Amino acid sequence: MAKKFHQPTRMCVSCRIKSAQNELVRLRCVDGGLQPFGGWGRSFYICKDCLLDEKKAIKSLMRQCKNGDKENLSNKLKEIIADDR
């Protein structure tokens, strides 16, 4: 009988839907800028469906990155999505 391993669940900051951790993108805010998670510091998860809806994603990122610039966050998000693919 094969062992079933525990799959951690996390919640998207935009749509608040819980999903498996490997189905979400993990990001973090540093000095008002957006970065992919680098292994240390506080981070958050956002689902791939919300990333496709730019308006919804930017709104949730503005909430997470309190002192972030809307245009800067939008450009950085596009960079991260392009690198992820």
PyMOL Python script that loads the backbone (N, CA, C, O; Angstrom):
from pymol import cmd

cmd.read_pdbstr("""\
ATOM      1  N   MET A   1       0.834  -1.184   0.000  1.00  0.00           N
ATOM      2  CA  MET A   1       0.000   0.000   0.000  1.00  0.00           C
ATOM      3  C   MET A   1       0.883   1.254   0.000  1.00  0.00           C
ATOM      4  O   MET A   1       1.780   1.389   0.833  1.00  0.00           O
ATOM      5  N   ALA A   2       0.627   2.147  -0.918  1.00  0.00           N
ATOM      6  CA  ALA A   2       1.411   3.366  -1.045  1.00  0.00           C
ATOM      7  C   ALA A   2       1.015   4.368   0.035  1.00  0.00           C
ATOM      8  O   ALA A   2      -0.157   4.486   0.391  1.00  0.00           O
ATOM      9  N   LYS A   3       2.010   5.084   0.547  1.00  0.00           N
ATOM     10  CA  LYS A   3       1.753   6.090   1.567  1.00  0.00           C
ATOM     11  C   LYS A   3       1.198   7.356   0.936  1.00  0.00           C
ATOM     12  O   LYS A   3       1.641   7.769  -0.136  1.00  0.00           O
ATOM     13  N   LYS A   4       0.250   7.954   1.587  1.00  0.00           N
ATOM     14  CA  LYS A   4      -0.268   9.242   1.143  1.00  0.00           C
ATOM     15  C   LYS A   4       0.399  10.312   1.999  1.00  0.00           C
ATOM     16  O   LYS A   4       0.284  10.310   3.225  1.00  0.00           O
ATOM     17  N   PHE A   5       1.085  11.209   1.340  1.00  0.00           N
ATOM     18  CA  PHE A   5       1.771  12.269   2.048  1.00  0.00           C
ATOM     19  C   PHE A   5       0.849  13.469   2.208  1.00  0.00           C
ATOM     20  O   PHE A   5      -0.003  13.742   1.363  1.00  0.00           O
ATOM     21  N   HIS A   6       1.039  14.167   3.300  1.00  0.00           N
ATOM     22  CA  HIS A   6       0.240  15.358   3.581  1.00  0.00           C
ATOM     23  C   HIS A   6       0.590  16.462   2.577  1.00  0.00           C
ATOM     24  O   HIS A   6       1.764  16.757   2.354  1.00  0.00           O
ATOM     25  N   GLN A   7      -0.416  17.053   1.988  1.00  0.00           N
ATOM     26  CA  GLN A   7      -0.236  18.160   1.048  1.00  0.00           C
ATOM     27  C   GLN A   7      -0.672  19.445   1.751  1.00  0.00           C
ATOM     28  O   GLN A   7      -1.862  19.623   2.010  1.00  0.00           O
ATOM     29  N   PRO A   8       0.270  20.349   2.067  1.00  0.00           N
ATOM     30  CA  PRO A   8      -0.106  21.581   2.757  1.00  0.00           C
ATOM     31  C   PRO A   8      -1.046  22.452   1.918  1.00  0.00           C
ATOM     32  O   PRO A   8      -0.898  22.538   0.699  1.00  0.00           O
ATOM     33  N   THR A   9      -1.998  23.088   2.570  1.00  0.00           N
ATOM     34  CA  THR A   9      -2.909  23.998   1.876  1.00  0.00           C
ATOM     35  C   THR A   9      -2.621  25.420   2.327  1.00  0.00           C
ATOM     36  O   THR A   9      -2.309  25.669   3.492  1.00  0.00           O
ATOM     37  N   ARG A  10      -2.728  26.334   1.396  1.00  0.00           N
ATOM     38  CA  ARG A  10      -2.519  27.755   1.667  1.00  0.00           C
ATOM     39  C   ARG A  10      -3.662  28.528   1.018  1.00  0.00           C
ATOM     40  O   ARG A  10      -4.391  27.996   0.181  1.00  0.00           O
ATOM     41  N   MET A  11      -3.807  29.794   1.415  1.00  0.00           N
ATOM     42  CA  MET A  11      -4.914  30.605   0.921  1.00  0.00           C
ATOM     43  C   MET A  11      -4.396  31.747   0.052  1.00  0.00           C
ATOM     44  O   MET A  11      -3.408  32.401   0.388  1.00  0.00           O
ATOM     45  N   CYS A  12      -5.065  31.972  -1.052  1.00  0.00           N
ATOM     46  CA  CYS A  12      -4.743  33.076  -1.959  1.00  0.00           C
ATOM     47  C   CYS A  12      -5.152  34.389  -1.290  1.00  0.00           C
ATOM     48  O   CYS A  12      -6.250  34.488  -0.744  1.00  0.00           O
ATOM     49  N   VAL A  13      -4.271  35.400  -1.329  1.00  0.00           N
ATOM     50  CA  VAL A  13      -4.577  36.680  -0.692  1.00  0.00           C
ATOM     51  C   VAL A  13      -5.617  37.477  -1.469  1.00  0.00           C
ATOM     52  O   VAL A  13      -6.211  38.411  -0.930  1.00  0.00           O
ATOM     53  N   SER A  14      -5.841  37.122  -2.712  1.00  0.00           N
ATOM     54  CA  SER A  14      -6.772  37.862  -3.537  1.00  0.00           C
ATOM     55  C   SER A  14      -8.193  37.305  -3.457  1.00  0.00           C
ATOM     56  O   SER A  14      -9.123  38.031  -3.104  1.00  0.00           O
ATOM     57  N   CYS A  15      -8.368  36.025  -3.781  1.00  0.00           N
ATOM     58  CA  CYS A  15      -9.714  35.446  -3.828  1.00  0.00           C
ATOM     59  C   CYS A  15     -10.072  34.646  -2.571  1.00  0.00           C
ATOM     60  O   CYS A  15     -11.216  34.217  -2.418  1.00  0.00           O
ATOM     61  N   ARG A  16      -9.106  34.443  -1.676  1.00  0.00           N
ATOM     62  CA  ARG A  16      -9.305  33.747  -0.400  1.00  0.00           C
ATOM     63  C   ARG A  16      -9.713  32.278  -0.567  1.00  0.00           C
ATOM     64  O   ARG A  16     -10.343  31.711   0.326  1.00  0.00           O
ATOM     65  N   ILE A  17      -9.363  31.664  -1.688  1.00  0.00           N
ATOM     66  CA  ILE A  17      -9.650  30.245  -1.908  1.00  0.00           C
ATOM     67  C   ILE A  17      -8.436  29.432  -1.467  1.00  0.00           C
ATOM     68  O   ILE A  17      -7.299  29.769  -1.798  1.00  0.00           O
ATOM     69  N   LYS A  18      -8.689  28.363  -0.720  1.00  0.00           N
ATOM     70  CA  LYS A  18      -7.606  27.502  -0.267  1.00  0.00           C
ATOM     71  C   LYS A  18      -7.274  26.493  -1.354  1.00  0.00           C
ATOM     72  O   LYS A  18      -8.162  25.886  -1.952  1.00  0.00           O
ATOM     73  N   SER A  19      -5.976  26.324  -1.601  1.00  0.00           N
ATOM     74  CA  SER A  19      -5.483  25.392  -2.611  1.00  0.00           C
ATOM     75  C   SER A  19      -4.229  24.709  -2.087  1.00  0.00           C
ATOM     76  O   SER A  19      -3.672  25.099  -1.061  1.00  0.00           O
ATOM     77  N   ALA A  20      -3.800  23.696  -2.801  1.00  0.00           N
ATOM     78  CA  ALA A  20      -2.544  23.039  -2.457  1.00  0.00           C
ATOM     79  C   ALA A  20      -1.403  24.038  -2.642  1.00  0.00           C
ATOM     80  O   ALA A  20      -1.441  24.885  -3.535  1.00  0.00           O
ATOM     81  N   GLN A  21      -0.403  23.927  -1.794  1.00  0.00           N
ATOM     82  CA  GLN A  21       0.694  24.891  -1.792  1.00  0.00           C
ATOM     83  C   GLN A  21       1.424  24.934  -3.136  1.00  0.00           C
ATOM     84  O   GLN A  21       1.879  25.998  -3.556  1.00  0.00           O
ATOM     85  N   ASN A  22       1.539  23.798  -3.806  1.00  0.00           N
ATOM     86  CA  ASN A  22       2.280  23.780  -5.071  1.00  0.00           C
ATOM     87  C   ASN A  22       1.484  24.364  -6.234  1.00  0.00           C
ATOM     88  O   ASN A  22       2.038  24.518  -7.323  1.00  0.00           O
ATOM     89  N   GLU A  23       0.219  24.693  -6.048  1.00  0.00           N
ATOM     90  CA  GLU A  23      -0.597  25.303  -7.100  1.00  0.00           C
ATOM     91  C   GLU A  23      -0.606  26.830  -7.019  1.00  0.00           C
ATOM     92  O   GLU A  23      -1.173  27.493  -7.887  1.00  0.00           O
ATOM     93  N   LEU A  24       0.014  27.384  -5.989  1.00  0.00           N
ATOM     94  CA  LEU A  24       0.027  28.828  -5.774  1.00  0.00           C
ATOM     95  C   LEU A  24       1.417  29.399  -6.017  1.00  0.00           C
ATOM     96  O   LEU A  24       2.411  28.674  -5.967  1.00  0.00           O
ATOM     97  N   VAL A  25       1.482  30.694  -6.278  1.00  0.00           N
ATOM     98  CA  VAL A  25       2.743  31.401  -6.464  1.00  0.00           C
ATOM     99  C   VAL A  25       3.052  32.127  -5.162  1.00  0.00           C
ATOM    100  O   VAL A  25       2.199  32.822  -4.609  1.00  0.00           O
ATOM    101  N   ARG A  26       4.279  31.959  -4.679  1.00  0.00           N
ATOM    102  CA  ARG A  26       4.676  32.565  -3.412  1.00  0.00           C
ATOM    103  C   ARG A  26       5.517  33.808  -3.677  1.00  0.00           C
ATOM    104  O   ARG A  26       6.541  33.737  -4.358  1.00  0.00           O
ATOM    105  N   LEU A  27       5.088  34.938  -3.142  1.00  0.00           N
ATOM    106  CA  LEU A  27       5.751  36.222  -3.349  1.00  0.00           C
ATOM    107  C   LEU A  27       6.020  36.884  -2.007  1.00  0.00           C
ATOM    108  O   LEU A  27       5.515  36.447  -0.973  1.00  0.00           O
ATOM    109  N   ARG A  28       6.822  37.943  -2.035  1.00  0.00           N
ATOM    110  CA  ARG A  28       7.034  38.743  -0.834  1.00  0.00           C
ATOM    111  C   ARG A  28       7.293  40.193  -1.204  1.00  0.00           C
ATOM    112  O   ARG A  28       7.753  40.497  -2.305  1.00  0.00           O
ATOM    113  N   CYS A  29       6.994  41.081  -0.270  1.00  0.00           N
ATOM    114  CA  CYS A  29       7.219  42.514  -0.469  1.00  0.00           C
ATOM    115  C   CYS A  29       8.466  42.940   0.295  1.00  0.00           C
ATOM    116  O   CYS A  29       8.638  42.613   1.470  1.00  0.00           O
ATOM    117  N   VAL A  30       9.327  43.675  -0.394  1.00  0.00           N
ATOM    118  CA  VAL A  30      10.532  44.202   0.239  1.00  0.00           C
ATOM    119  C   VAL A  30      10.640  45.669  -0.134  1.00  0.00           C
ATOM    120  O   VAL A  30      10.790  46.007  -1.308  1.00  0.00           O
ATOM    121  N   ASP A  31      10.565  46.527   0.850  1.00  0.00           N
ATOM    122  CA  ASP A  31      10.676  47.981   0.637  1.00  0.00           C
ATOM    123  C   ASP A  31       9.733  48.492  -0.445  1.00  0.00           C
ATOM    124  O   ASP A  31      10.130  49.290  -1.294  1.00  0.00           O
ATOM    125  N   GLY A  32       8.492  48.035  -0.415  1.00  0.00           N
ATOM    126  CA  GLY A  32       7.489  48.476  -1.365  1.00  0.00           C
ATOM    127  C   GLY A  32       7.594  47.823  -2.731  1.00  0.00           C
ATOM    128  O   GLY A  32       6.799  48.126  -3.620  1.00  0.00           O
ATOM    129  N   GLY A  33       8.562  46.930  -2.915  1.00  0.00           N
ATOM    130  CA  GLY A  33       8.731  46.222  -4.184  1.00  0.00           C
ATOM    131  C   GLY A  33       8.314  44.770  -4.040  1.00  0.00           C
ATOM    132  O   GLY A  33       8.173  44.264  -2.926  1.00  0.00           O
ATOM    133  N   LEU A  34       8.121  44.117  -5.140  1.00  0.00           N
ATOM    134  CA  LEU A  34       7.659  42.741  -5.172  1.00  0.00           C
ATOM    135  C   LEU A  34       8.793  41.829  -5.613  1.00  0.00           C
ATOM    136  O   LEU A  34       9.526  42.146  -6.550  1.00  0.00           O
ATOM    137  N   GLN A  35       8.938  40.684  -4.925  1.00  0.00           N
ATOM    138  CA  GLN A  35       9.965  39.712  -5.268  1.00  0.00           C
ATOM    139  C   GLN A  35       9.397  38.310  -5.150  1.00  0.00           C
ATOM    140  O   GLN A  35       8.471  38.080  -4.371  1.00  0.00           O
ATOM    141  N   PRO A  36       9.944  37.359  -5.921  1.00  0.00           N
ATOM    142  CA  PRO A  36       9.590  35.967  -5.647  1.00  0.00           C
ATOM    143  C   PRO A  36      10.183  35.589  -4.299  1.00  0.00           C
ATOM    144  O   PRO A  36      11.191  36.162  -3.885  1.00  0.00           O
ATOM    145  N   PHE A  37       9.580  34.645  -3.618  1.00  0.00           N
ATOM    146  CA  PHE A  37      10.050  34.271  -2.295  1.00  0.00           C
ATOM    147  C   PHE A  37      11.440  33.677  -2.398  1.00  0.00           C
ATOM    148  O   PHE A  37      11.686  32.791  -3.216  1.00  0.00           O
ATOM    149  N   GLY A  38      12.359  34.172  -1.557  1.00  0.00           N
ATOM    150  CA  GLY A  38      13.752  33.746  -1.613  1.00  0.00           C
ATOM    151  C   GLY A  38      14.185  32.833  -0.488  1.00  0.00           C
ATOM    152  O   GLY A  38      15.374  32.537  -0.371  1.00  0.00           O
ATOM    153  N   GLY A  39      13.267  32.375   0.342  1.00  0.00           N
ATOM    154  CA  GLY A  39      13.640  31.446   1.396  1.00  0.00           C
ATOM    155  C   GLY A  39      13.680  32.064   2.781  1.00  0.00           C
ATOM    156  O   GLY A  39      13.856  31.337   3.759  1.00  0.00           O
ATOM    157  N   TRP A  40      13.528  33.354   2.906  1.00  0.00           N
ATOM    158  CA  TRP A  40      13.508  33.979   4.226  1.00  0.00           C
ATOM    159  C   TRP A  40      12.555  35.170   4.190  1.00  0.00           C
ATOM    160  O   TRP A  40      12.273  35.721   3.126  1.00  0.00           O
ATOM    161  N   GLY A  41      12.070  35.554   5.345  1.00  0.00           N
ATOM    162  CA  GLY A  41      11.169  36.696   5.449  1.00  0.00           C
ATOM    163  C   GLY A  41       9.710  36.314   5.323  1.00  0.00           C
ATOM    164  O   GLY A  41       9.367  35.150   5.114  1.00  0.00           O
ATOM    165  N   ARG A  42       8.878  37.293   5.453  1.00  0.00           N
ATOM    166  CA  ARG A  42       7.430  37.089   5.404  1.00  0.00           C
ATOM    167  C   ARG A  42       6.960  37.063   3.955  1.00  0.00           C
ATOM    168  O   ARG A  42       7.418  37.856   3.132  1.00  0.00           O
ATOM    169  N   SER A  43       6.047  36.152   3.651  1.00  0.00           N
ATOM    170  CA  SER A  43       5.597  36.007   2.271  1.00  0.00           C
ATOM    171  C   SER A  43       4.086  35.789   2.232  1.00  0.00           C
ATOM    172  O   SER A  43       3.432  35.682   3.268  1.00  0.00           O
ATOM    173  N   PHE A  44       3.551  35.725   1.020  1.00  0.00           N
ATOM    174  CA  PHE A  44       2.129  35.467   0.814  1.00  0.00           C
ATOM    175  C   PHE A  44       1.959  34.693  -0.479  1.00  0.00           C
ATOM    176  O   PHE A  44       2.871  34.625  -1.304  1.00  0.00           O
ATOM    177  N   TYR A  45       0.782  34.112  -0.646  1.00  0.00           N
ATOM    178  CA  TYR A  45       0.485  33.283  -1.814  1.00  0.00           C
ATOM    179  C   TYR A  45      -0.618  33.928  -2.644  1.00  0.00           C
ATOM    180  O   TYR A  45      -1.519  34.572  -2.108  1.00  0.00           O
ATOM    181  N   ILE A  46      -0.532  33.744  -3.959  1.00  0.00           N
ATOM    182  CA  ILE A  46      -1.582  34.206  -4.860  1.00  0.00           C
ATOM    183  C   ILE A  46      -1.778  33.122  -5.926  1.00  0.00           C
ATOM    184  O   ILE A  46      -0.810  32.549  -6.426  1.00  0.00           O
ATOM    185  N   CYS A  47      -3.037  32.850  -6.264  1.00  0.00           N
ATOM    186  CA  CYS A  47      -3.319  31.764  -7.217  1.00  0.00           C
ATOM    187  C   CYS A  47      -3.092  32.236  -8.657  1.00  0.00           C
ATOM    188  O   CYS A  47      -3.067  33.434  -8.937  1.00  0.00           O
ATOM    189  N   LYS A  48      -2.932  31.286  -9.539  1.00  0.00           N
ATOM    190  CA  LYS A  48      -2.631  31.594 -10.933  1.00  0.00           C
ATOM    191  C   LYS A  48      -3.820  32.213 -11.652  1.00  0.00           C
ATOM    192  O   LYS A  48      -3.639  32.973 -12.604  1.00  0.00           O
ATOM    193  N   ASP A  49      -5.046  31.895 -11.207  1.00  0.00           N
ATOM    194  CA  ASP A  49      -6.233  32.511 -11.801  1.00  0.00           C
ATOM    195  C   ASP A  49      -6.272  34.007 -11.500  1.00  0.00           C
ATOM    196  O   ASP A  49      -6.617  34.811 -12.366  1.00  0.00           O
ATOM    197  N   CYS A  50      -5.921  34.372 -10.281  1.00  0.00           N
ATOM    198  CA  CYS A  50      -5.907  35.793  -9.902  1.00  0.00           C
ATOM    199  C   CYS A  50      -4.773  36.542 -10.599  1.00  0.00           C
ATOM    200  O   CYS A  50      -4.903  37.732 -10.884  1.00  0.00           O
ATOM    201  N   LEU A  51      -3.673  35.862 -10.874  1.00  0.00           N
ATOM    202  CA  LEU A  51      -2.571  36.510 -11.584  1.00  0.00           C
ATOM    203  C   LEU A  51      -2.966  36.890 -13.005  1.00  0.00           C
ATOM    204  O   LEU A  51      -2.475  37.882 -13.545  1.00  0.00           O
ATOM    205  N   LEU A  52      -3.852  36.105 -13.612  1.00  0.00           N
ATOM    206  CA  LEU A  52      -4.297  36.406 -14.969  1.00  0.00           C
ATOM    207  C   LEU A  52      -5.191  37.639 -15.021  1.00  0.00           C
ATOM    208  O   LEU A  52      -5.221  38.344 -16.030  1.00  0.00           O
ATOM    209  N   ASP A  53      -5.921  37.902 -13.935  1.00  0.00           N
ATOM    210  CA  ASP A  53      -6.763  39.100 -13.841  1.00  0.00           C
ATOM    211  C   ASP A  53      -5.921  40.202 -13.198  1.00  0.00           C
ATOM    212  O   ASP A  53      -5.863  40.309 -11.973  1.00  0.00           O
ATOM    213  N   GLU A  54      -5.276  41.013 -14.018  1.00  0.00           N
ATOM    214  CA  GLU A  54      -4.299  41.991 -13.519  1.00  0.00           C
ATOM    215  C   GLU A  54      -4.901  42.985 -12.531  1.00  0.00           C
ATOM    216  O   GLU A  54      -4.268  43.322 -11.530  1.00  0.00           O
ATOM    217  N   LYS A  55      -6.103  43.451 -12.799  1.00  0.00           N
ATOM    218  CA  LYS A  55      -6.735  44.443 -11.924  1.00  0.00           C
ATOM    219  C   LYS A  55      -6.939  43.868 -10.513  1.00  0.00           C
ATOM    220  O   LYS A  55      -6.664  44.532  -9.514  1.00  0.00           O
ATOM    221  N   LYS A  56      -7.420  42.640 -10.454  1.00  0.00           N
ATOM    222  CA  LYS A  56      -7.656  41.976  -9.171  1.00  0.00           C
ATOM    223  C   LYS A  56      -6.336  41.709  -8.441  1.00  0.00           C
ATOM    224  O   LYS A  56      -6.253  41.873  -7.224  1.00  0.00           O
ATOM    225  N   ALA A  57      -5.310  41.299  -9.185  1.00  0.00           N
ATOM    226  CA  ALA A  57      -4.010  41.005  -8.595  1.00  0.00           C
ATOM    227  C   ALA A  57      -3.364  42.266  -8.026  1.00  0.00           C
ATOM    228  O   ALA A  57      -2.831  42.240  -6.917  1.00  0.00           O
ATOM    229  N   ILE A  58      -3.407  43.356  -8.765  1.00  0.00           N
ATOM    230  CA  ILE A  58      -2.793  44.605  -8.311  1.00  0.00           C
ATOM    231  C   ILE A  58      -3.486  45.113  -7.056  1.00  0.00           C
ATOM    232  O   ILE A  58      -2.827  45.621  -6.148  1.00  0.00           O
ATOM    233  N   LYS A  59      -4.805  44.982  -6.996  1.00  0.00           N
ATOM    234  CA  LYS A  59      -5.551  45.431  -5.823  1.00  0.00           C
ATOM    235  C   LYS A  59      -5.106  44.665  -4.573  1.00  0.00           C
ATOM    236  O   LYS A  59      -4.909  45.265  -3.516  1.00  0.00           O
ATOM    237  N   SER A  60      -4.950  43.360  -4.691  1.00  0.00           N
ATOM    238  CA  SER A  60      -4.529  42.572  -3.537  1.00  0.00           C
ATOM    239  C   SER A  60      -3.061  42.827  -3.191  1.00  0.00           C
ATOM    240  O   SER A  60      -2.689  42.799  -2.018  1.00  0.00           O
ATOM    241  N   LEU A  61      -2.225  43.074  -4.201  1.00  0.00           N
ATOM    242  CA  LEU A  61      -0.820  43.378  -3.943  1.00  0.00           C
ATOM    243  C   LEU A  61      -0.657  44.730  -3.251  1.00  0.00           C
ATOM    244  O   LEU A  61       0.224  44.897  -2.408  1.00  0.00           O
ATOM    245  N   MET A  62      -1.497  45.682  -3.602  1.00  0.00           N
ATOM    246  CA  MET A  62      -1.462  46.984  -2.921  1.00  0.00           C
ATOM    247  C   MET A  62      -1.820  46.828  -1.444  1.00  0.00           C
ATOM    248  O   MET A  62      -1.289  47.535  -0.588  1.00  0.00           O
ATOM    249  N   ARG A  63      -2.718  45.902  -1.160  1.00  0.00           N
ATOM    250  CA  ARG A  63      -3.090  45.624   0.228  1.00  0.00           C
ATOM    251  C   ARG A  63      -1.929  44.967   0.987  1.00  0.00           C
ATOM    252  O   ARG A  63      -1.694  45.280   2.154  1.00  0.00           O
ATOM    253  N   GLN A  64      -1.210  44.062   0.327  1.00  0.00           N
ATOM    254  CA  GLN A  64      -0.102  43.355   0.966  1.00  0.00           C
ATOM    255  C   GLN A  64       1.132  44.249   1.114  1.00  0.00           C
ATOM    256  O   GLN A  64       1.764  44.262   2.170  1.00  0.00           O
ATOM    257  N   CYS A  65       1.471  44.986   0.074  1.00  0.00           N
ATOM    258  CA  CYS A  65       2.646  45.859   0.075  1.00  0.00           C
ATOM    259  C   CYS A  65       2.171  47.275   0.366  1.00  0.00           C
ATOM    260  O   CYS A  65       1.886  48.041  -0.555  1.00  0.00           O
ATOM    261  N   LYS A  66       2.089  47.608   1.603  1.00  0.00           N
ATOM    262  CA  LYS A  66       1.458  48.856   2.052  1.00  0.00           C
ATOM    263  C   LYS A  66       2.037  50.107   1.396  1.00  0.00           C
ATOM    264  O   LYS A  66       1.282  51.000   1.011  1.00  0.00           O
ATOM    265  N   ASN A  67       3.353  50.188   1.261  1.00  0.00           N
ATOM    266  CA  ASN A  67       3.947  51.408   0.713  1.00  0.00           C
ATOM    267  C   ASN A  67       4.429  51.206  -0.723  1.00  0.00           C
ATOM    268  O   ASN A  67       5.372  51.862  -1.164  1.00  0.00           O
ATOM    269  N   GLY A  68       3.773  50.287  -1.454  1.00  0.00           N
ATOM    270  CA  GLY A  68       4.161  50.015  -2.839  1.00  0.00           C
ATOM    271  C   GLY A  68       3.501  50.962  -3.825  1.00  0.00           C
ATOM    272  O   GLY A  68       2.398  51.457  -3.590  1.00  0.00           O
ATOM    273  N   ASP A  69       4.177  51.204  -4.913  1.00  0.00           N
ATOM    274  CA  ASP A  69       3.669  52.028  -5.998  1.00  0.00           C
ATOM    275  C   ASP A  69       2.916  51.130  -6.978  1.00  0.00           C
ATOM    276  O   ASP A  69       3.422  50.073  -7.353  1.00  0.00           O
ATOM    277  N   LYS A  70       1.724  51.531  -7.394  1.00  0.00           N
ATOM    278  CA  LYS A  70       0.867  50.703  -8.247  1.00  0.00           C
ATOM    279  C   LYS A  70       1.564  50.338  -9.559  1.00  0.00           C
ATOM    280  O   LYS A  70       1.530  49.181  -9.978  1.00  0.00           O
ATOM    281  N   GLU A  71       2.184  51.301 -10.196  1.00  0.00           N
ATOM    282  CA  GLU A  71       2.853  51.051 -11.471  1.00  0.00           C
ATOM    283  C   GLU A  71       4.056  50.134 -11.294  1.00  0.00           C
ATOM    284  O   GLU A  71       4.280  49.234 -12.104  1.00  0.00           O
ATOM    285  N   ASN A  72       4.827  50.360 -10.240  1.00  0.00           N
ATOM    286  CA  ASN A  72       5.999  49.535  -9.951  1.00  0.00           C
ATOM    287  C   ASN A  72       5.587  48.085  -9.680  1.00  0.00           C
ATOM    288  O   ASN A  72       6.222  47.156 -10.178  1.00  0.00           O
ATOM    289  N   LEU A  73       4.520  47.891  -8.888  1.00  0.00           N
ATOM    290  CA  LEU A  73       4.036  46.548  -8.587  1.00  0.00           C
ATOM    291  C   LEU A  73       3.546  45.847  -9.850  1.00  0.00           C
ATOM    292  O   LEU A  73       3.788  44.654 -10.033  1.00  0.00           O
ATOM    293  N   SER A  74       2.870  46.572 -10.709  1.00  0.00           N
ATOM    294  CA  SER A  74       2.359  46.002 -11.949  1.00  0.00           C
ATOM    295  C   SER A  74       3.500  45.525 -12.845  1.00  0.00           C
ATOM    296  O   SER A  74       3.447  44.420 -13.385  1.00  0.00           O
ATOM    297  N   ASN A  75       4.527  46.354 -13.003  1.00  0.00           N
ATOM    298  CA  ASN A  75       5.672  45.988 -13.835  1.00  0.00           C
ATOM    299  C   ASN A  75       6.417  44.793 -13.261  1.00  0.00           C
ATOM    300  O   ASN A  75       6.795  43.882 -13.997  1.00  0.00           O
ATOM    301  N   LYS A  76       6.628  44.792 -11.955  1.00  0.00           N
ATOM    302  CA  LYS A  76       7.358  43.696 -11.311  1.00  0.00           C
ATOM    303  C   LYS A  76       6.568  42.395 -11.388  1.00  0.00           C
ATOM    304  O   LYS A  76       7.152  41.327 -11.571  1.00  0.00           O
ATOM    305  N   LEU A  77       5.245  42.474 -11.252  1.00  0.00           N
ATOM    306  CA  LEU A  77       4.399  41.290 -11.352  1.00  0.00           C
ATOM    307  C   LEU A  77       4.496  40.679 -12.755  1.00  0.00           C
ATOM    308  O   LEU A  77       4.578  39.459 -12.896  1.00  0.00           O
ATOM    309  N   LYS A  78       4.488  41.518 -13.779  1.00  0.00           N
ATOM    310  CA  LYS A  78       4.626  41.038 -15.151  1.00  0.00           C
ATOM    311  C   LYS A  78       5.975  40.347 -15.359  1.00  0.00           C
ATOM    312  O   LYS A  78       6.054  39.333 -16.052  1.00  0.00           O
ATOM    313  N   GLU A  79       7.038  40.897 -14.757  1.00  0.00           N
ATOM    314  CA  GLU A  79       8.368  40.296 -14.836  1.00  0.00           C
ATOM    315  C   GLU A  79       8.380  38.914 -14.185  1.00  0.00           C
ATOM    316  O   GLU A  79       8.911  37.960 -14.753  1.00  0.00           O
ATOM    317  N   ILE A  80       7.798  38.812 -13.003  1.00  0.00           N
ATOM    318  CA  ILE A  80       7.781  37.556 -12.258  1.00  0.00           C
ATOM    319  C   ILE A  80       6.991  36.493 -13.006  1.00  0.00           C
ATOM    320  O   ILE A  80       7.398  35.333 -13.060  1.00  0.00           O
ATOM    321  N   ILE A  81       5.858  36.889 -13.583  1.00  0.00           N
ATOM    322  CA  ILE A  81       5.032  35.940 -14.338  1.00  0.00           C
ATOM    323  C   ILE A  81       5.799  35.454 -15.568  1.00  0.00           C
ATOM    324  O   ILE A  81       5.757  34.267 -15.888  1.00  0.00           O
ATOM    325  N   ALA A  82       6.495  36.350 -16.257  1.00  0.00           N
ATOM    326  CA  ALA A  82       7.247  35.960 -17.446  1.00  0.00           C
ATOM    327  C   ALA A  82       8.397  35.014 -17.083  1.00  0.00           C
ATOM    328  O   ALA A  82       8.679  34.082 -17.837  1.00  0.00           O
ATOM    329  N   ASP A  83       9.056  35.229 -15.960  1.00  0.00           N
ATOM    330  CA  ASP A  83      10.148  34.357 -15.527  1.00  0.00           C
ATOM    331  C   ASP A  83       9.633  33.013 -15.058  1.00  0.00           C
ATOM    332  O   ASP A  83      10.328  32.006 -15.198  1.00  0.00           O
ATOM    333  N   ASP A  84       8.437  32.974 -14.506  1.00  0.00           N
ATOM    334  CA  ASP A  84       7.842  31.746 -13.967  1.00  0.00           C
ATOM    335  C   ASP A  84       7.495  30.763 -15.075  1.00  0.00           C
ATOM    336  O   ASP A  84       7.568  29.551 -14.872  1.00  0.00           O
ATOM    337  N   ARG A  85       7.123  31.267 -16.230  1.00  0.00           N
ATOM    338  CA  ARG A  85       6.710  30.394 -17.342  1.00  0.00           C
ATOM    339  C   ARG A  85       7.935  29.838 -17.959  1.00  0.00           C
ATOM    340  O   ARG A  85       7.849  29.071 -18.919  1.00  0.00           O
TER     341      ARG A  85
END
""", "prot")
cmd.dss("prot")
cmd.show_as("cartoon", "prot")
cmd.util.cbc("prot")
cmd.orient("prot")
